[in-house]
Amino acid sequence: LGIAADNAVMDAAPDVCFALHLCRGNQQGRWLAEGGYDAIARQIFAGTHATRLLLEYDDRRSGDFAPLAQVPEDKWVVLGLISTKHPELEDQDMLCRRIEASARYVGLDRLAISPQCGFSPSVLPGGLSQTDQAAKLDLLVSTARKMWGYTKDQ
């Protein structure tokens, strides 16, 4: 039912690029779901009309990249590798290794990187400072440039 409702909205706007974020919940360090995408990959990845899949992969709760083999050729995967749950910066080499590992299932040309969720997942106070958020986004940009060769002008 949920996929059908989402698809009806997307089908009504054929010129719009839609993304589907599969959120596990992230309110003040608590979550609603854990585990890999194995159980839902075939149904959701192929069933949604969204052309971008925003998937959380910032910790062990997310499982491995094997379910990405179920992503149809017409979809991109945006890997949520940068955590918004803590201020510590991820290691860039580790991020690159994880992107390379995911590229075994989805070509590097259909991958992107993002924070795993929004920096303000609820109306409640807390979360990362603006300085920490900026540092995380700087890391994201420099990692994308390293992996995909983007320059400042692109």
LONULO-887679 format. One record per residue (C-alpha): residue number from 0; residue in one letter; z, x, y. Coordinates in steps of 0.001 Angstrom, whole numbers, m for minus. Layout:
BEGIN
<r nr="NUM" rest="A" up="Z" east="X" north="Y"/>
...
END
This chain:
BEGIN
<r nr="0" rest="L" up="0" east="0" north="0"/>
<r nr="1" rest="G" up="897" east="2773" north="2466"/>
<r nr="2" rest="I" up="m2329" east="4688" north="1895"/>
<r nr="3" rest="A" up="m4388" east="1503" north="2211"/>
<r nr="4" rest="A" up="m2726" east="621" north="5526"/>
<r nr="5" rest="D" up="m3229" east="4127" north="6900"/>
<r nr="6" rest="N" up="m6848" east="4123" north="5732"/>
<r nr="7" rest="A" up="m7508" east="769" north="7442"/>
<r nr="8" rest="V" up="m6372" east="2263" north="10747"/>
<r nr="9" rest="M" up="m8457" east="5405" north="10229"/>
<r nr="10" rest="D" up="m11532" east="3444" north="9178"/>
<r nr="11" rest="A" up="m11354" east="1467" north="12431"/>
<r nr="12" rest="A" up="m11874" east="4685" north="14421"/>
<r nr="13" rest="P" up="m14582" east="6643" north="12582"/>
<r nr="14" rest="D" up="m15089" east="9187" north="15381"/>
<r nr="15" rest="V" up="m11450" east="10326" north="15360"/>
<r nr="16" rest="C" up="m10179" east="13256" north="13310"/>
<r nr="17" rest="F" up="m7010" east="12020" north="11592"/>
<r nr="18" rest="A" up="m4247" east="14114" north="10062"/>
<r nr="19" rest="L" up="m1566" east="13012" north="7625"/>
<r nr="20" rest="H" up="1826" east="14745" north="7832"/>
<r nr="21" rest="L" up="3846" east="14440" north="4642"/>
<r nr="22" rest="C" up="7321" east="14731" north="6116"/>
<r nr="23" rest="R" up="10394" east="15402" north="4013"/>
<r nr="24" rest="G" up="12785" east="14531" north="6819"/>
<r nr="25" rest="N" up="14440" east="17121" north="9007"/>
<r nr="26" rest="Q" up="17315" east="15723" north="11008"/>
<r nr="27" rest="Q" up="20129" east="18121" north="11828"/>
<r nr="28" rest="G" up="19520" east="20144" north="8684"/>
<r nr="29" rest="R" up="19349" east="17124" north="6365"/>
<r nr="30" rest="W" up="16292" east="16067" north="4429"/>
<r nr="31" rest="L" up="15111" east="12968" north="2603"/>
<r nr="32" rest="A" up="12917" east="14474" north="m99"/>
<r nr="33" rest="E" up="12447" east="17688" north="m2002"/>
<r nr="34" rest="G" up="10177" east="19013" north="m4700"/>
<r nr="35" rest="G" up="6572" east="20046" north="m4936"/>
<r nr="36" rest="Y" up="3544" east="17923" north="m4195"/>
<r nr="37" rest="D" up="2523" east="17733" north="m7882"/>
<r nr="38" rest="A" up="3518" east="14090" north="m8400"/>
<r nr="39" rest="I" up="1603" east="12785" north="m5384"/>
<r nr="40" rest="A" up="m1238" east="15281" north="m4946"/>
<r nr="41" rest="R" up="m4004" east="13464" north="m6791"/>
<r nr="42" rest="Q" up="m3254" east="10054" north="m5278"/>
<r nr="43" rest="I" up="m2493" east="11120" north="m1693"/>
<r nr="44" rest="F" up="m4800" east="14103" north="m1194"/>
<r nr="45" rest="A" up="m7865" east="12282" north="m2525"/>
<r nr="46" rest="G" up="m6814" east="8788" north="m1485"/>
<r nr="47" rest="T" up="m6224" east="9303" north="2205"/>
<r nr="48" rest="H" up="m9138" east="9111" north="4617"/>
<r nr="49" rest="A" up="m7411" east="11682" north="6837"/>
<r nr="50" rest="T" up="m9369" east="14928" north="6927"/>
<r nr="51" rest="R" up="m6340" east="17112" north="7694"/>
<r nr="52" rest="L" up="m3252" east="17304" north="5491"/>
<r nr="53" rest="L" up="m160" east="18678" north="7236"/>
<r nr="54" rest="L" up="2085" east="19910" north="4444"/>
<r nr="55" rest="E" up="5570" east="21378" north="4697"/>
<r nr="56" rest="Y" up="5804" east="24738" north="2940"/>
<r nr="57" rest="D" up="8641" east="26444" north="4798"/>
<r nr="58" rest="D" up="11149" east="26684" north="1957"/>
<r nr="59" rest="R" up="11606" east="26444" north="m1818"/>
<r nr="60" rest="R" up="12031" east="22652" north="m1633"/>
<r nr="61" rest="S" up="8287" east="22425" north="m1058"/>
<r nr="62" rest="G" up="7230" east="23815" north="m4422"/>
<r nr="63" rest="D" up="4263" east="26079" north="m5015"/>
<r nr="64" rest="F" up="651" east="25914" north="m3859"/>
<r nr="65" rest="A" up="m870" east="24760" north="m7188"/>
<r nr="66" rest="P" up="m1148" east="21091" north="m6071"/>
<r nr="67" rest="L" up="m3584" east="22248" north="m3374"/>
<r nr="68" rest="A" up="m6191" east="22466" north="m6146"/>
<r nr="69" rest="Q" up="m6307" east="18641" north="m5865"/>
<r nr="70" rest="V" up="m7449" east="18720" north="m2211"/>
<r nr="71" rest="P" up="m11028" east="17417" north="m1939"/>
<r nr="72" rest="E" up="m13654" east="19689" north="m384"/>
<r nr="73" rest="D" up="m13933" east="17518" north="2743"/>
<r nr="74" rest="K" up="m10298" east="18041" north="3766"/>
<r nr="75" rest="W" up="m8376" east="20848" north="5452"/>
<r nr="76" rest="V" up="m4796" east="21848" north="4702"/>
<r nr="77" rest="V" up="m2448" east="22771" north="7531"/>
<r nr="78" rest="L" up="335" east="24847" north="6005"/>
<r nr="79" rest="G" up="3704" east="24175" north="7630"/>
<r nr="80" rest="L" up="5021" east="27692" north="7009"/>
<r nr="81" rest="I" up="7013" east="28177" north="10221"/>
<r nr="82" rest="S" up="10417" east="26493" north="9942"/>
<r nr="83" rest="T" up="11754" east="24401" north="12799"/>
<r nr="84" rest="K" up="15154" east="24224" north="11101"/>
<r nr="85" rest="H" up="16482" east="27639" north="12132"/>
<r nr="86" rest="P" up="15828" east="30127" north="14952"/>
<r nr="87" rest="E" up="15221" east="33169" north="12739"/>
<r nr="88" rest="L" up="11608" east="34277" north="12813"/>
<r nr="89" rest="E" up="9689" east="34404" north="9583"/>
<r nr="90" rest="D" up="8265" east="37741" north="8479"/>
<r nr="91" rest="Q" up="4588" east="37857" north="9440"/>
<r nr="92" rest="D" up="3568" east="39812" north="6345"/>
<r nr="93" rest="M" up="5244" east="37162" north="4195"/>
<r nr="94" rest="L" up="3394" east="34422" north="6089"/>
<r nr="95" rest="C" up="87" east="36206" north="5497"/>
<r nr="96" rest="R" up="862" east="36609" north="1790"/>
<r nr="97" rest="R" up="1644" east="32903" north="1523"/>
<r nr="98" rest="I" up="m1602" east="31974" north="3282"/>
<r nr="99" rest="E" up="m3508" east="34260" north="909"/>
<r nr="100" rest="A" up="m1716" east="32675" north="m2074"/>
<r nr="101" rest="S" up="m2666" east="29179" north="m916"/>
<r nr="102" rest="A" up="m6275" east="30314" north="m423"/>
<r nr="103" rest="R" up="m6561" east="30617" north="m4218"/>
<r nr="104" rest="Y" up="m6579" east="26804" north="m4272"/>
<r nr="105" rest="V" up="m8157" east="25897" north="m928"/>
<r nr="106" rest="G" up="m10581" east="28284" north="738"/>
<r nr="107" rest="L" up="m9267" east="30225" north="3714"/>
<r nr="108" rest="D" up="m11926" east="28477" north="5827"/>
<r nr="109" rest="R" up="m10148" east="25138" north="5157"/>
<r nr="110" rest="L" up="m6633" east="26366" north="5897"/>
<r nr="111" rest="A" up="m4575" east="26470" north="9075"/>
<r nr="112" rest="I" up="m944" east="27270" north="9904"/>
<r nr="113" rest="S" up="1624" east="25234" north="11816"/>
<r nr="114" rest="P" up="5342" east="24623" north="12134"/>
<r nr="115" rest="Q" up="6584" east="22630" north="9139"/>
<r nr="116" rest="C" up="7618" east="19727" north="11381"/>
<r nr="117" rest="G" up="8172" east="18965" north="15044"/>
<r nr="118" rest="F" up="10694" east="20969" north="17035"/>
<r nr="119" rest="S" up="12539" east="17772" north="17920"/>
<r nr="120" rest="P" up="12574" east="15682" north="14749"/>
<r nr="121" rest="S" up="14864" east="12998" north="16158"/>
<r nr="122" rest="V" up="16375" east="11674" north="19364"/>
<r nr="123" rest="L" up="19660" east="13341" north="18469"/>
<r nr="124" rest="P" up="20605" east="16547" north="20295"/>
<r nr="125" rest="G" up="20264" east="19898" north="18622"/>
<r nr="126" rest="G" up="17374" east="21862" north="17327"/>
<r nr="127" rest="L" up="15926" east="25106" north="18551"/>
<r nr="128" rest="S" up="16103" east="26366" north="22110"/>
<r nr="129" rest="Q" up="12902" east="26567" north="24144"/>
<r nr="130" rest="T" up="13055" east="30353" north="23813"/>
<r nr="131" rest="D" up="13268" east="30093" north="20019"/>
<r nr="132" rest="Q" up="10446" east="27543" north="19957"/>
<r nr="133" rest="A" up="8237" east="29819" north="22068"/>
<r nr="134" rest="A" up="8952" east="32759" north="19758"/>
<r nr="135" rest="K" up="8008" east="30659" north="16721"/>
<r nr="136" rest="L" up="4758" east="29550" north="18385"/>
<r nr="137" rest="D" up="3942" east="33137" north="19405"/>
<r nr="138" rest="L" up="4414" east="34163" north="15762"/>
<r nr="139" rest="L" up="2173" east="31308" north="14666"/>
<r nr="140" rest="V" up="m602" east="32350" north="17064"/>
<r nr="141" rest="S" up="m413" east="36042" north="16167"/>
<r nr="142" rest="T" up="m464" east="35181" north="12451"/>
<r nr="143" rest="A" up="m3510" east="32945" north="12910"/>
<r nr="144" rest="R" up="m5268" east="35726" north="14802"/>
<r nr="145" rest="K" up="m4421" east="38195" north="12049"/>
<r nr="146" rest="M" up="m5588" east="35900" north="9240"/>
<r nr="147" rest="W" up="m8624" east="34281" north="10828"/>
<r nr="148" rest="G" up="m9605" east="36849" north="13449"/>
<r nr="149" rest="Y" up="m9243" east="34609" north="16485"/>
<r nr="150" rest="T" up="m9271" east="36188" north="19908"/>
<r nr="151" rest="K" up="m7542" east="34980" north="23062"/>
<r nr="152" rest="D" up="m10788" east="33363" north="24233"/>
<r nr="153" rest="Q" up="m11201" east="31159" north="21151"/>
END
